[in-house]
Amino acid sequence: MQFRRLLATGLAAGALLLTAACAGDDLNSNPSDGSSSPTAKGSLTISGQDWYEAAIVANMYKELLTASGYDVSMTLVGTRDIYMAKGQFPSGVDVVPEYVGGLIDFLNAQANGSEVEPISSADAAATIAAGQSLLDAKGITLLDPSTATDTNAFFVSKEYAAANGLANLSDLAGKDVVLAAAPDCKGRSDCEGGLKDTYGINITKLLPLGFASEQTYQSVLDGESQLGETQTTDGTVDAQGAVLLADDKGIQPAGNLVPAVSTEFLAAHPDVADTLNALMAALTTEKLAELNAKVSVDRAKPEDVAHAFLVEAGLV
């Protein structure tokens, strides 16, 4: 899944700079930006990933922090490892929209090697506690996690769910199921491995058709496969005639949205916590899926979707 991407390798330095520059050009605008002059509280830099959900949330951060008195600049890039450099929190970056399990497992792999066992769990507080020493070593403070969660999820067609009385993944225990998913799903504890070992689902075949891809959806809707892989904030599920099954045994790591802030910056600017914690409290998984659909389906701009939500939630 996008937010769980860990280490992108083999990228030349010039390509990284180009990626960052292009992402910044595309996504840095915001309806609230009326001036580029410095504001009362000084400058603040946001980084993060540039796929649509992360871009929506980053633009929320930007608008809120600008309104609270910061001169905000934002550069979004392709993958976490581009902005999460070695050593302390990346020089020049103050705030990053993050996901609890994805960040903790990334830092664990960065510190202990890519083959290390994940330390995340389905519980956000427990995952943060398990990774606290990694956060401290990196100079990162996590603010309040949101209840809005983006994790891997699995869907079936509405017809298949109705015919078999399905609401939870555990309802598939003992059934023969063909799974359409990303190629790297095989054997993973949060994917094919967990479906078999934790849920007792008999995965008779894995079709490597992609994560939340058109091919994966079509395979499930056509009955070629019974189960497809997507994410909890996929805003297209219902419209495509599918339904998500609840991960009632918790094989997914905590995918709660959370602001990651430079510990040094936060000590000098503690008001940032109040601003961003209010946003985290206002977001829900369902609302995030709705916002995602406005970008991925309706082709709205992330900054426009972000602004409309902040107005609706009474945050600006």
C-alpha positions as CSV (number, residue, x, y, z in Angstrom):
1,M,0.0,0.0,0.0
2,Q,1.2,3.6,-0.7
3,F,1.7,4.7,2.9
4,R,3.5,1.6,3.8
5,R,6.1,1.9,1.1
6,L,9.5,1.6,2.8
7,L,12.8,1.9,1.1
8,A,13.0,3.1,-2.5
9,T,16.5,2.1,-3.8
10,G,18.7,3.0,-6.7
11,L,17.5,6.6,-7.2
12,A,20.1,9.1,-8.3
13,A,20.4,12.3,-6.4
14,G,19.4,14.4,-9.4
15,A,16.2,12.4,-9.8
16,L,15.3,13.0,-6.2
17,L,15.7,16.7,-6.6
18,L,13.7,16.7,-9.8
19,T,10.9,14.7,-8.1
20,A,10.8,17.1,-5.2
21,A,10.7,20.1,-7.4
22,C,7.9,18.7,-9.6
23,A,5.8,17.7,-6.7
24,G,6.2,21.1,-5.1
25,D,5.1,22.8,-8.3
26,D,2.0,20.7,-8.6
27,L,0.8,20.7,-5.0
28,N,2.0,23.6,-3.1
29,S,-0.7,26.1,-4.0
30,N,-3.5,26.8,-1.5
31,P,-6.6,28.9,-1.6
32,S,-5.7,30.7,1.7
33,D,-2.3,31.9,0.4
34,G,-2.8,35.6,-0.3
35,S,0.8,36.7,0.3
36,S,4.3,35.2,0.3
37,S,5.6,37.6,3.0
38,P,6.8,36.2,6.3
39,T,4.3,36.1,9.1
40,A,4.5,36.7,12.8
41,K,5.6,33.3,14.0
42,G,8.3,32.7,11.4
43,S,8.8,30.1,8.8
44,L,7.7,26.5,8.8
45,T,8.4,23.7,6.3
46,I,6.1,20.8,5.5
47,S,7.2,17.7,3.6
48,G,5.5,14.4,2.9
49,Q,4.4,12.1,0.1
50,D,2.6,13.4,-3.0
51,W,-0.1,10.8,-3.6
52,Y,-3.6,12.2,-3.4
53,E,-4.6,11.4,0.2
54,A,-1.2,12.6,1.6
55,A,-1.5,15.7,-0.6
56,I,-5.0,16.5,0.8
57,V,-3.8,16.2,4.4
58,A,-0.6,18.2,3.7
59,N,-2.7,21.0,2.2
60,M,-4.9,21.0,5.4
61,Y,-1.7,21.4,7.5
62,K,-0.5,24.2,5.2
63,E,-3.7,26.2,5.4
64,L,-4.2,25.8,9.1
65,L,-0.6,26.7,10.0
66,T,-0.6,29.6,7.6
67,A,-3.8,30.9,9.3
68,S,-2.2,30.5,12.7
69,G,0.6,32.8,11.8
70,Y,3.4,30.8,10.1
71,D,5.0,31.5,6.7
72,V,4.6,27.9,5.4
73,S,6.5,26.3,2.5
74,M,5.7,22.8,1.3
75,T,7.5,20.3,-0.9
76,L,5.8,16.9,-1.4
77,V,7.8,13.9,-2.9
78,G,7.3,10.4,-4.1
79,T,8.3,8.2,-1.2
80,R,9.0,8.4,2.5
81,D,12.8,7.7,2.2
82,I,13.3,10.9,0.2
83,Y,12.4,13.2,3.0
84,M,13.3,10.8,5.9
85,A,17.0,11.1,5.6
86,K,19.6,9.5,7.8
87,G,20.4,11.0,11.2
88,Q,18.0,13.5,12.8
89,F,14.7,14.6,11.3
90,P,15.6,15.9,7.9
91,S,17.4,19.3,8.0
92,G,15.0,22.0,7.1
93,V,11.8,20.0,7.5
94,D,9.5,20.8,10.5
95,V,6.3,18.9,10.0
96,V,5.2,15.8,8.0
97,P,1.8,14.2,7.7
98,E,2.4,10.6,8.6
99,Y,0.8,7.2,9.4
100,V,1.6,5.5,12.7
101,G,2.5,2.0,11.7
102,G,4.1,3.0,8.4
103,L,6.5,5.5,10.0
104,I,7.4,3.2,13.0
105,D,8.1,0.2,10.8
106,F,10.1,2.5,8.4
107,L,12.3,3.8,11.2
108,N,12.8,0.2,12.5
109,A,13.9,-1.0,9.1
110,Q,16.1,2.0,8.6
111,A,17.8,1.4,12.0
112,N,17.9,-2.4,12.0
113,G,17.8,-3.5,8.4
114,S,15.1,-4.2,5.9
115,E,14.7,-7.8,7.0
116,V,13.8,-6.9,10.6
117,E,10.4,-8.0,11.9
118,P,7.8,-5.2,12.0
119,I,7.1,-3.8,15.5
120,S,3.8,-2.2,14.6
121,S,0.5,-3.7,15.7
122,A,-3.2,-2.8,15.2
123,D,-3.1,-0.6,18.2
124,A,-1.8,3.0,17.5
125,A,-0.8,3.7,21.1
126,A,1.1,0.4,21.5
127,T,2.8,0.9,18.2
128,I,4.0,4.4,19.2
129,A,5.2,3.1,22.5
130,A,7.1,0.3,20.8
131,G,8.8,2.8,18.5
132,Q,9.4,5.6,21.0
133,S,13.2,5.0,21.1
134,L,13.4,5.1,17.3
135,L,11.4,8.4,17.3
136,D,13.6,9.9,20.0
137,A,16.8,8.9,18.1
138,K,15.4,10.6,15.0
139,G,14.3,13.8,16.8
140,I,10.6,13.2,16.0
141,T,7.6,13.9,18.2
142,L,4.2,12.4,17.2
143,L,1.2,14.5,18.0
144,D,-2.3,13.0,18.7
145,P,-3.1,10.1,16.2
146,S,-6.4,10.5,14.4
147,T,-9.1,7.9,14.4
148,A,-8.9,8.2,10.6
149,T,-7.0,5.1,9.5
150,D,-5.6,4.1,6.2
151,T,-4.6,0.4,6.0
152,N,-4.8,-2.5,3.6
153,A,-8.4,-3.7,3.3
154,F,-10.2,-6.4,1.4
155,F,-13.4,-6.2,-0.5
156,V,-16.0,-8.6,-2.0
157,S,-18.8,-7.9,-4.4
158,K,-22.1,-6.8,-2.8
159,E,-23.7,-9.9,-4.4
160,Y,-21.2,-12.3,-2.9
161,A,-21.4,-10.6,0.5
162,A,-25.2,-10.9,0.5
163,A,-25.3,-14.5,-0.7
164,N,-22.8,-15.6,2.0
165,G,-23.7,-13.3,4.9
166,L,-20.4,-11.5,5.0
167,A,-19.5,-8.5,7.1
168,N,-16.1,-9.5,8.6
169,L,-13.1,-11.3,7.2
170,S,-13.6,-14.0,9.8
171,D,-16.9,-14.8,8.0
172,L,-14.7,-16.3,5.3
173,A,-13.1,-18.8,7.6
174,G,-12.9,-22.2,6.0
175,K,-14.0,-21.0,2.6
176,D,-12.1,-21.5,-0.7
177,V,-11.2,-18.0,-2.0
178,V,-9.3,-16.7,-4.9
179,L,-7.5,-13.4,-4.0
180,A,-6.8,-10.6,-6.4
181,A,-4.1,-8.4,-4.9
182,A,-0.7,-6.7,-5.3
183,P,2.1,-9.2,-6.3
184,D,3.9,-8.6,-2.9
185,C,0.8,-9.7,-1.0
186,K,1.9,-13.4,-1.0
187,G,3.0,-14.6,2.5
188,R,2.7,-11.2,4.1
189,S,1.1,-11.2,7.6
190,D,-1.1,-8.2,6.6
191,C,-2.1,-9.8,3.4
192,E,-2.3,-13.4,2.0
193,G,-0.3,-14.8,4.9
194,G,-2.6,-13.3,7.6
195,L,-5.7,-14.2,5.7
196,K,-4.6,-17.8,5.8
197,D,-2.9,-18.1,9.1
198,T,-5.0,-15.7,11.3
199,Y,-8.4,-16.0,9.6
200,G,-8.3,-19.5,8.4
201,I,-9.3,-18.6,4.8
202,N,-8.3,-21.1,2.2
203,I,-6.6,-18.9,-0.4
204,T,-6.6,-21.3,-3.4
205,K,-4.9,-18.8,-5.7
206,L,-3.4,-15.4,-5.7
207,L,-3.9,-13.3,-8.8
208,P,-1.2,-10.6,-8.9
209,L,-3.5,-8.0,-10.5
210,G,-2.4,-5.0,-8.4
211,F,-3.4,-3.0,-5.4
212,A,-6.9,-1.5,-5.8
213,S,-6.4,-1.6,-9.5
214,E,-9.1,-1.7,-12.2
215,Q,-8.1,-5.3,-13.0
216,T,-8.4,-6.3,-9.3
217,Y,-11.9,-4.8,-9.1
218,Q,-13.0,-6.3,-12.4
219,S,-11.8,-9.7,-11.3
220,V,-13.9,-9.6,-8.2
221,L,-17.0,-8.2,-9.8
222,D,-16.8,-10.7,-12.6
223,G,-16.5,-13.6,-10.1
224,E,-13.0,-14.7,-11.3
225,S,-11.8,-14.0,-7.7
226,Q,-13.9,-13.6,-4.5
227,L,-11.6,-11.2,-2.6
228,G,-9.7,-8.1,-3.7
229,E,-7.1,-5.9,-2.0
230,T,-7.6,-2.1,-1.6
231,Q,-7.4,0.4,1.3
232,T,-9.8,1.5,4.1
233,T,-10.0,5.0,2.6
234,D,-10.8,3.9,-1.0
235,G,-13.7,6.2,-1.8
236,T,-14.7,4.1,-4.9
237,V,-15.7,0.9,-3.2
238,D,-19.4,1.4,-2.9
239,A,-19.8,3.0,-6.4
240,Q,-18.1,0.0,-7.9
241,G,-20.5,-2.5,-6.4
242,A,-18.2,-3.8,-3.7
243,V,-18.1,-3.8,0.1
244,L,-15.2,-3.9,2.5
245,L,-14.9,-6.7,5.1
246,A,-13.9,-5.6,8.6
247,D,-10.5,-6.7,9.8
248,D,-12.0,-8.0,13.0
249,K,-8.9,-10.0,14.1
250,G,-6.6,-7.0,13.5
251,I,-3.9,-8.2,11.0
252,Q,-3.3,-4.7,9.8
253,P,-0.8,-2.4,11.5
254,A,-2.1,0.9,12.9
255,G,-2.6,3.2,9.9
256,N,-3.8,6.2,11.9
257,L,-3.0,9.6,10.5
258,V,-0.6,11.4,12.8
259,P,1.5,14.7,12.5
260,A,5.2,14.0,12.8
261,V,7.0,17.1,14.1
262,S,10.6,18.0,14.6
263,T,11.0,17.7,18.4
264,E,13.3,20.8,18.3
265,F,10.8,22.8,16.3
266,L,7.9,21.8,18.6
267,A,9.8,22.9,21.7
268,A,10.2,26.3,20.2
269,H,6.6,26.4,18.7
270,P,4.3,24.4,21.0
271,D,1.2,26.0,19.5
272,V,1.6,23.8,16.5
273,A,0.3,20.8,18.5
274,D,-3.0,22.5,19.3
275,T,-3.5,23.4,15.7
276,L,-2.8,20.0,14.2
277,N,-4.4,18.0,17.0
278,A,-7.7,19.8,16.3
279,L,-7.5,18.6,12.7
280,M,-6.7,15.0,13.8
281,A,-9.8,15.0,16.0
282,A,-12.0,16.2,13.1
283,L,-11.0,13.5,10.6
284,T,-12.6,10.1,10.3
285,T,-11.8,7.2,8.1
286,E,-15.2,7.6,6.3
287,K,-14.6,11.3,5.7
288,L,-11.1,10.7,4.4
289,A,-12.5,8.1,1.9
290,E,-15.0,10.7,0.8
291,L,-12.3,13.4,0.3
292,N,-10.1,10.9,-1.6
293,A,-12.9,10.2,-4.0
294,K,-13.2,13.9,-4.8
295,V,-9.6,13.8,-6.1
296,S,-9.3,10.3,-7.5
297,V,-12.8,10.2,-9.1
298,D,-14.0,13.8,-9.5
299,R,-10.5,15.1,-10.3
300,A,-10.7,18.0,-7.8
301,K,-7.5,19.6,-6.7
302,P,-6.1,18.4,-3.3
303,E,-5.8,22.0,-2.0
304,D,-9.5,22.7,-2.9
305,V,-10.7,19.5,-1.3
306,A,-8.6,20.3,1.8
307,H,-10.0,23.9,2.0
308,A,-13.6,22.8,1.7
309,F,-13.2,20.3,4.5
310,L,-11.6,22.8,6.8
311,V,-14.5,25.2,6.3
312,E,-17.0,22.4,6.8
313,A,-15.3,21.3,10.0
314,G,-15.2,24.9,11.3
315,L,-11.4,24.9,11.5
316,V,-10.9,28.0,9.4
